[in-house]
Amino acid sequence: MQRLTLSESSLRLRAAVAEHDKLLVAVARKRRELRRFSDKLDAARSQVATHLSPVADDLRRLDATIHTLLESLARDKRRPLRDRKQLEKLHADLRRNGTLSSRDAPPPPESAVKADPGAIRTLFRSLADALHPDKVQDEAQKASRTEIMKQVTVAYAQNDLARLVEIQRESAAVQHTDDSQRLAALTQTNAELAHQLRKLTLELRAQRASSDGRLARAVHQGAPVQDLFGPPDDQLVDLRRLQTALQSLQANRITLAQCLIDTSARKRS
């Protein structure tokens, strides 16, 4: 293995420190974006709840019933595969156009968000060892370390590498004996911080792409809720008709083609 010269090691360490600082800032910024968008979601949901409150219980019940009907019909192996695919598409279209709730959006693929816990676990152990209250005699220091360890434990439980790094910096608890050790530790930590940034970005992107996210943007831009949803009573009528059509399909009183025609006519109206 080629040994680095002192200047090469210093340059790499300097670059790792710069990347480390940049990643910490980016993670903090992405967290703020996520919090702000979550606040928009909450505000939009509150306005929608107020608008729909007179019939909210009926809407929720019908929404859940129709989701269940569509899922049951799409899983019914007695139906041709082509019909089941059409029912899945109908279900997706009804969620996409807002007739039905989106329910929980599917999480990003596990391969995109799965983290290597090595750096987090190593840093947690280092902090736990360096900051253990029993290592000091002064009662005030013991109390201070106990509080810090509570923060360390919470950050570790939440898989929050950035917060552990912040605690490490604030406490100056972990020292490396030479530049090569510090470079190795920084390289591993930077990889995990980059992963955390990707995970936050995917989470924010998924929220923005959801039907709730589109609603939040529309409300934030000043669109009246009644224009987005229409009168709640009209929604009840539409959902009841949809429920009746699906129940008739389930009982084989109408064909899938008739159900799809009825649904398309209602969407155009």
C-alpha positions in Angstrom: 0.0 0.0 0.0 1.4 3.4 -1.0 2.1 5.7 2.0 1.0 9.2 1.8 3.4 12.0 2.2 2.8 14.6 4.9 1.6 17.2 2.4 -0.7 14.7 0.7 -2.2 13.6 4.0 -2.7 17.2 5.1 -4.4 18.1 1.8 -6.7 15.1 2.0 -7.5 15.8 5.6 -8.3 19.5 4.7 -10.5 18.3 1.9 -12.3 15.9 4.1 -12.9 18.6 6.8 -14.3 20.9 4.1 -16.6 18.3 2.8 -17.6 17.4 6.4 -18.6 21.1 7.0 -20.5 21.3 3.7 -22.5 18.1 4.4 -23.4 19.3 7.9 -24.8 22.5 6.5 -26.6 20.7 3.7 -28.2 18.2 6.1 -29.3 21.1 8.4 -30.8 23.0 5.4 -32.7 19.9 4.2 -34.1 19.3 7.6 -35.4 22.9 7.7 -37.0 22.4 4.2 -38.6 19.2 5.4 -40.0 20.9 8.6 -41.3 23.9 6.6 -43.1 21.6 4.1 -44.5 19.5 7.0 -45.9 22.8 8.4 -47.5 23.5 5.1 -49.0 20.1 5.0 -50.5 20.5 8.5 -51.9 23.9 7.6 -53.5 22.6 4.4 -55.0 19.6 6.2 -56.4 21.9 8.9 -58.2 24.0 6.2 -59.5 20.9 4.5 -60.7 19.5 7.7 -62.6 22.7 8.4 -64.1 22.7 4.9 -65.1 19.1 5.1 -66.1 18.9 8.8 -69.9 18.7 8.2 -69.6 15.4 6.3 -66.0 14.4 7.3 -67.0 11.2 9.0 -69.1 10.0 6.0 -66.3 10.9 3.6 -63.7 9.0 5.6 -66.0 6.0 5.9 -66.8 6.0 2.2 -63.2 6.5 1.2 -62.1 3.6 3.3 -64.9 1.4 2.0 -64.0 2.1 -1.6 -60.3 1.5 -1.1 -61.2 -1.9 0.4 -63.6 -2.7 -2.4 -61.1 -1.9 -5.1 -58.3 -3.8 -3.3 -60.6 -6.8 -2.9 -61.7 -6.8 -6.5 -58.1 -6.5 -7.8 -57.1 -9.5 -5.7 -60.0 -11.7 -6.7 -58.3 -14.5 -8.6 -61.6 -15.5 -10.1 -61.5 -12.4 -12.3 -59.3 -12.4 -15.4 -55.8 -11.0 -15.0 -56.6 -8.2 -17.5 -59.6 -7.1 -15.4 -57.6 -7.1 -12.2 -55.0 -4.9 -13.9 -57.7 -2.5 -15.0 -59.0 -2.3 -11.5 -55.5 -1.6 -10.2 -55.2 1.2 -12.7 -58.7 2.6 -11.8 -57.6 2.6 -8.1 -54.4 4.5 -9.0 -56.3 7.0 -11.2 -58.9 7.7 -8.5 -56.1 8.4 -6.0 -54.2 10.5 -8.5 -57.1 12.7 -9.4 -58.2 13.2 -5.8 -61.4 11.3 -5.9 -59.9 9.0 -3.2 -57.3 9.7 -0.6 -53.8 8.9 -1.4 -53.4 6.9 1.8 -49.7 6.4 2.8 -47.3 6.9 0.0 -45.1 3.9 -0.6 -41.6 4.4 1.0 -38.6 4.8 -1.3 -36.9 1.5 -2.3 -35.1 0.1 0.7 -31.9 0.0 -1.3 -32.1 3.8 -1.7 -32.3 4.5 2.0 -30.8 1.6 3.9 -27.8 2.9 5.9 -24.6 1.2 6.9 -24.9 1.6 10.7 -21.1 1.2 11.2 -20.2 4.9 11.5 -23.2 5.7 13.7 -22.5 2.8 16.0 -18.8 3.6 16.2 -19.4 7.3 16.9 -22.0 6.4 19.5 -19.7 4.0 21.3 -16.9 6.6 21.3 -19.1 9.3 22.7 -20.6 7.0 25.3 -17.1 5.9 26.4 -15.7 9.5 26.4 -18.7 11.1 28.1 -19.7 8.5 30.7 -20.7 10.3 33.9 -18.8 7.8 36.1 -15.5 9.1 34.6 -15.7 12.3 36.5 -16.0 13.0 40.2 -17.5 16.5 40.2 -21.2 16.3 40.7 -21.9 19.2 38.3 -19.8 17.6 35.6 -21.7 14.3 36.2 -25.0 16.0 35.8 -23.8 17.8 32.6 -22.5 14.5 31.1 -25.8 12.8 32.0 -27.8 15.4 30.0 -25.4 15.1 27.1 -25.7 11.3 27.1 -29.4 11.6 26.9 -29.0 13.6 23.7 -26.5 11.0 22.4 -28.9 8.2 23.1 -31.8 9.9 21.4 -29.7 10.7 18.3 -28.5 7.1 18.1 -32.0 5.8 18.4 -33.2 8.0 15.6 -30.2 7.0 13.4 -29.2 10.7 13.3 -25.6 10.8 12.5 -25.5 14.6 11.9 -26.7 15.2 15.5 -24.1 12.8 16.9 -21.4 14.7 15.0 -22.7 18.0 16.4 -22.5 16.6 19.9 -19.0 15.3 19.2 -18.0 18.8 18.1 -19.7 20.6 21.0 -18.1 18.3 23.6 -14.8 17.8 21.8 -15.0 14.4 23.3 -13.3 12.3 20.6 -9.7 13.0 19.7 -7.6 11.1 17.2 -4.0 10.7 17.8 -2.8 11.5 14.2 -4.0 12.8 10.9 -4.4 9.3 9.3 -6.9 8.2 12.0 -8.8 11.5 11.7 -8.9 11.2 7.9 -10.3 7.6 8.1 -12.9 8.6 10.7 -13.9 11.7 8.6 -14.2 9.7 5.4 -16.5 7.2 7.0 -18.6 9.9 8.7 -18.9 11.9 5.5 -20.2 8.8 3.7 -22.9 8.4 6.3 -23.7 12.1 6.2 -24.1 12.0 2.4 -26.4 9.0 2.9 -28.5 10.9 5.4 -28.7 13.9 3.0 -30.0 11.6 0.2 -32.5 10.0 2.6 -33.9 13.5 3.6 -34.0 14.5 0.0 -36.0 11.4 -1.0 -38.4 12.0 1.9 -39.0 15.6 0.9 -39.4 14.6 -2.8 -42.0 11.9 -1.8 -44.0 14.4 0.3 -44.0 17.0 -2.5 -45.1 14.5 -5.1 -48.0 13.1 -2.9 -51.5 14.3 -3.4 -51.3 15.9 0.0 -48.2 17.7 -1.1 -49.9 19.1 -4.2 -52.8 20.2 -2.1 -50.5 22.0 0.3 -48.8 23.9 -2.5 -52.1 24.9 -4.0 -53.4 26.1 -0.6 -50.2 27.9 0.1 -50.4 29.7 -3.2 -53.8 31.0 -2.2 -56.3 28.6 -3.9 -59.6 28.5 -2.0 -60.2 25.0 -0.5 -63.8 25.0 -1.9 -62.4 25.4 -5.4 -60.1 22.5 -4.9 -62.7 20.1 -3.5 -66.1 21.5 -4.4 -69.0 21.3 -2.0 -68.6 18.4 0.4 -72.2 17.2 -0.4 -71.2 16.7 -4.1 -68.3 14.6 -3.0 -70.6 12.4 -0.9 -72.9 11.9 -3.9 -69.9 10.9 -6.1 -68.4 8.5 -3.6 -71.8 6.9 -2.9 -72.3 6.3 -6.6 -68.8 4.9 -7.0 -69.4 2.6 -4.0 -72.7 1.4 -5.5 -71.0 0.7 -8.9 -68.2 -1.3 -7.3 -70.6 -3.2 -5.1 -72.6 -4.1 -8.2 -69.5 -5.2 -9.9 -68.5 -7.3 -7.0 -71.9 -9.0 -7.0 -71.6 -9.5 -10.8 -74.7 -7.3 -11.5 -72.7 -5.2 -13.9 -69.6 -5.7 -16.0 -66.3 -4.1 -15.5 -66.7 -2.2 -18.8 -70.0 -0.7 -17.5 -68.3 0.2 -14.2 -65.4 1.9 -16.0 -67.8 3.8 -18.3 -69.8 5.0 -15.3 -66.6 6.2 -13.6 -65.2 7.9 -16.7 -68.5 9.8 -17.2 -68.5 10.9 -13.6 -64.9 12.2 -13.8 -65.8 14.2 -17.0 -68.7 15.8 -15.3 
